[in-house]
């Protein structure tokens, strides 16, 4: 009879897979019988790997020490420190902290403080007022870029330079000298020259907001803050205190205030006329070129020549209080 070869049938038995146990490596290891034994390789794990470092033991052999894992504790730095045994010890380096350092905002350079005060981000609410501009638009006095630019230039030279800026030019040195009698007189003048309830509301509300800002940043001395709170504060007097803290030259301080005012009014014009961004930049450029003239006027005015006479602006501010449709506060 012939020989029959049996072919093994296909089965569903899965092949042997790699398991997670550590593989065996054929590594020579001394045993009691002196034969080569199998030693297990360590599996991949999250524990710190072993590093071979020379460590003297009782038998004089080399042992393995574990490397420290990555952690948030301060790393150890080797620094020479005398100990009882005369060895070098380890001292912990401090962690990098996320807490901000405690610093007074007045420690900033004067220029940065002026930029800060002129910024629209100053939380005093100036963006909510148009200072009569919205009423002028409603009555057709302002209707395009040219008419708006001329309106704001007149307001800068006729009301700001001769009124609020002139009062601030005298209030800054008064704050630096803590001349409380002079400060009360200037504050009373500012309140007396607000020709509508809307204008008075604006100067009082913004003055209180700036007082809160000064308290929050611990900018002024307790004596100055107490004096400002007792006036009660108007915006020109509160702003003058902030300028006095910067120790910047008076001319630059007034320029910063004027530019902040010009930027705020330009933003109001863009919303209310309305105008585009390019028009706004051209208006701001014209105002910026006129600011030095306004500052010089404010610095040379005295109590007898300082004035606030703008009857058309006062009438428009009064009408704005009952204007049917408006974007800005009244």
C-alpha positions in Angstrom: 0.0 0.0 0.0 1.1 3.5 -0.7 2.1 6.0 2.0 -0.5 8.7 2.7 0.6 12.1 3.9 -1.8 13.9 6.3 -2.0 17.7 5.8 -2.9 19.6 8.9 -6.3 21.3 8.7 -6.7 25.0 9.1 -7.9 26.0 12.6 -9.2 29.2 14.1 -6.6 29.1 16.9 -5.1 32.6 17.0 -1.3 32.9 16.8 0.6 33.6 19.9 0.7 37.4 20.4 3.2 39.5 22.1 2.1 40.0 25.7 2.9 42.8 28.0 5.2 40.7 30.2 8.8 41.7 29.9 10.7 39.6 27.3 13.4 37.3 28.4 16.9 38.1 27.4 19.7 35.6 27.3 22.1 37.4 29.5 24.9 35.8 31.4 24.3 35.9 35.1 26.3 34.1 37.7 24.3 31.5 39.7 25.2 28.9 42.2 25.7 26.3 39.5 27.9 28.7 37.5 25.6 28.4 34.5 24.1 31.2 32.4 20.6 32.0 33.5 17.8 34.1 32.0 17.2 37.6 33.2 14.0 39.5 32.6 14.3 42.9 30.8 12.3 45.7 32.5 9.1 46.6 30.6 8.4 50.0 29.2 7.0 52.0 32.1 6.4 55.5 33.4 8.7 55.1 36.4 12.1 56.8 36.2 14.7 54.8 34.3 17.6 53.3 36.0 20.9 54.9 35.5 24.2 53.2 36.2 26.1 55.5 38.6 29.2 54.4 40.5 28.0 53.8 44.0 30.3 52.1 46.5 28.7 49.2 48.3 29.8 46.9 51.0 30.9 44.3 48.4 32.6 47.0 46.3 30.3 46.4 43.4 28.5 49.0 41.2 24.8 49.4 41.9 21.9 51.1 40.1 20.3 54.3 41.2 17.0 55.7 39.9 16.9 59.0 38.1 14.2 61.4 39.5 11.0 61.7 37.5 9.9 65.0 35.9 8.0 66.8 38.6 6.8 70.2 39.7 8.9 70.3 42.8 12.0 72.5 42.7 15.0 70.7 41.2 18.0 70.0 43.4 21.1 72.0 42.8 24.4 70.9 44.1 25.9 73.8 46.1 28.9 73.6 48.4 27.7 73.5 52.0 29.7 72.6 54.9 28.4 69.7 56.9 29.6 67.6 59.8 31.2 65.2 57.4 32.6 67.9 55.2 30.6 66.6 52.2 28.7 68.5 49.6 24.9 68.8 50.2 21.9 69.5 48.0 19.8 72.6 48.3 16.4 73.1 46.6 16.1 75.8 43.9 12.9 78.0 44.3 10.0 77.3 42.0 8.9 79.8 39.4 5.8 81.4 40.8 2.7 82.6 38.9 1.9 85.3 41.5 2.5 88.8 40.2 5.0 90.9 42.1 3.5 93.6 44.3 4.5 96.9 42.8 3.1 100.4 42.8 2.0 101.6 39.4 3.8 104.9 40.1 7.0 103.0 39.7 6.5 103.0 35.9 8.5 105.6 33.9 6.6 108.9 33.6 6.1 108.4 29.8 4.4 105.1 30.3 2.2 106.6 33.0 1.1 109.4 30.7 0.3 106.9 27.9 -1.7 104.9 30.4 -3.7 107.9 31.5 -4.4 108.9 27.8 -5.5 105.3 26.9 -9.1 104.7 26.1 -8.8 101.7 28.4 -8.8 104.0 31.4 -12.0 102.9 33.2 -13.7 106.3 33.7 -16.6 106.0 31.3 -15.5 108.7 28.9 -16.7 106.7 25.9 -20.3 107.1 27.0 -20.4 110.9 26.5 -20.3 113.0 23.3 -20.1 116.4 25.0 -22.7 118.0 22.7 -21.4 116.4 19.5 -24.4 114.1 19.0 -26.8 117.0 19.4 -24.8 119.0 16.9 -25.1 116.1 14.4 -28.9 115.9 15.1 -29.2 119.6 14.3 -27.2 119.4 11.1 -24.2 121.4 12.4 -21.9 118.4 11.9 -22.6 116.1 9.0 -19.3 115.0 7.4 -15.5 114.8 8.1 -14.8 118.4 7.4 -17.5 119.8 9.6 -16.7 117.4 12.4 -13.0 118.2 12.3 -13.7 121.9 12.5 -16.2 121.4 15.4 -13.7 119.4 17.4 -10.8 121.9 16.7 -13.0 124.7 18.0 -14.0 122.7 21.0 -10.4 122.0 21.8 -9.2 125.6 21.5 -12.3 127.4 22.9 -13.5 125.2 25.7 -10.8 122.7 26.7 -7.7 124.9 26.4 -9.4 128.0 28.0 -11.3 126.0 30.6 -10.6 122.5 31.9 -7.0 122.3 30.7 -6.3 125.8 32.2 -7.7 124.6 35.5 -5.6 121.4 35.4 -2.4 123.4 34.6 -2.9 125.1 38.0 -4.2 122.1 39.8 -1.1 119.9 39.1 1.3 122.0 41.1 -1.3 122.5 43.8 -1.5 118.7 44.2 2.2 118.5 44.4 2.3 121.1 47.1 -0.9 119.7 48.7 -2.4 123.2 48.7 -5.9 122.1 49.7 -7.4 125.6 49.7 -6.3 126.1 46.1 -7.6 122.7 45.1 -11.1 123.5 46.6 -11.2 126.8 44.8 -10.3 125.2 41.4 -12.8 122.4 41.9 -15.6 124.9 42.8 -14.8 126.8 39.6 -15.1 123.6 37.5 -18.5 122.8 39.0 -19.7 126.3 38.5 -18.8 126.3 34.8 -20.9 123.1 34.0 -23.7 124.8 32.0 -26.1 121.8 31.8 -27.0 118.9 34.1 -25.4 116.5 31.5 -22.0 118.3 31.7 -22.2 118.3 35.5 -23.1 114.6 35.5 -20.1 113.8 33.2 -17.5 115.6 35.3 -18.7 114.2 38.6 -19.1 110.6 37.4 -15.7 110.5 35.7 -14.1 112.2 38.7 -15.5 109.5 41.0 -14.4 106.7 38.7 -10.8 108.1 38.4 -10.7 108.4 42.3 -11.6 104.7 42.5 -8.9 103.9 39.9 -6.3 105.8 42.0 -7.4 103.9 45.1 -7.3 100.5 43.4 -3.7 101.0 42.1 -2.5 102.7 45.3 -1.2 105.6 43.2 -1.7 108.5 45.5 -1.0 109.1 49.2 -3.9 108.6 51.7 -3.9 112.3 52.4 -4.3 113.2 48.7 -7.1 110.6 48.2 -8.9 111.9 51.3 -8.7 115.4 50.0 -9.9 114.5 46.5 -12.9 112.5 48.0 -13.9 115.5 50.1 -14.1 118.0 47.3 -16.2 116.2 45.9 -14.1 115.2 42.9 -14.5 116.6 39.4 -12.7 115.0 36.4 -10.2 117.8 35.8 -9.1 117.8 39.5 -8.9 114.0 39.7 -7.0 113.9 36.4 -4.6 116.6 37.7 -3.8 114.4 40.7 -3.0 111.5 38.5 -0.8 113.7 36.4 1.0 115.1 39.5 1.9 111.6 40.6 3.7 110.9 37.3 6.2 113.7 38.0 6.2 114.4 34.2 6.7 117.9 32.9 3.5 119.9 33.0 3.5 120.5 29.2 3.8 116.8 28.5 1.2 116.0 31.1 -1.4 118.4 29.5 -0.5 117.0 26.0 -1.4 113.5 27.3 -4.7 114.7 28.6 -5.6 116.5 25.4 -4.7 113.6 23.2 -6.9 111.3 25.3 -9.7 113.7 25.0 -9.2 114.0 21.2 -9.1 110.2 20.8 -12.3 109.8 22.7 -14.1 112.5 20.7 -12.9 111.0 17.5 -14.4 107.6 18.4 -17.7 109.4 19.3 -17.7 111.0 15.8 -17.1 107.7 14.1 -20.1 106.2 15.7 -22.5 109.2 15.5 -21.9 110.9 12.1 -21.0 108.1 11.1 -17.5 108.1 9.6 -14.9 105.6 8.5 -11.6 104.7 10.1 -9.5 106.7 7.6 -11.6 109.8 8.2 -11.1 109.3 11.9 -7.3 109.1 11.6 -7.3 112.3 9.5 -9.3 114.1 12.2 -7.1 112.8 14.9 -4.0 114.0 13.0 -5.5 117.5 12.8 -6.3 117.5 16.5 -2.8 116.2 17.4 -1.2 119.1 15.4 -3.3 121.6 17.3 -2.7 120.2 20.8 0.6 122.0 21.4 -1.1 125.3 20.8 -3.9 124.4 23.1 -1.4 123.4 25.8 0.5 126.7 25.6 -2.8 128.6 25.9 -3.8 126.6 29.0 -0.4 127.2 30.7 -0.4 130.9 30.4 -4.0 131.6 31.6 -4.6 132.9 35.1 -7.6 133.0 37.3 -8.7 136.2 35.7 -8.3 135.0 32.1 -9.4 131.4 32.5 -13.0 131.1 31.2 -15.7 128.7 30.0 -17.9 130.5 27.6 -19.4 128.4 24.9 -23.1 129.1 24.7 -23.9 127.0 21.6 -22.3 124.0 23.2 -24.3 124.5 26.4 -27.6 124.8 24.4 -26.9 121.7 22.5 -26.0 119.8 25.7 -29.3 120.9 27.2 -31.2 119.8 24.1 -29.4 116.4 24.1 -31.0 115.6 27.4 -34.4 115.3 25.7 -33.2 114.2 22.2 -35.5 111.5 20.8 -32.8 109.2 19.6 -29.3 109.1 21.0 -26.3 106.8 21.4 -24.6 108.7 24.2 -25.4 109.3 27.8 -27.3 112.4 28.8 
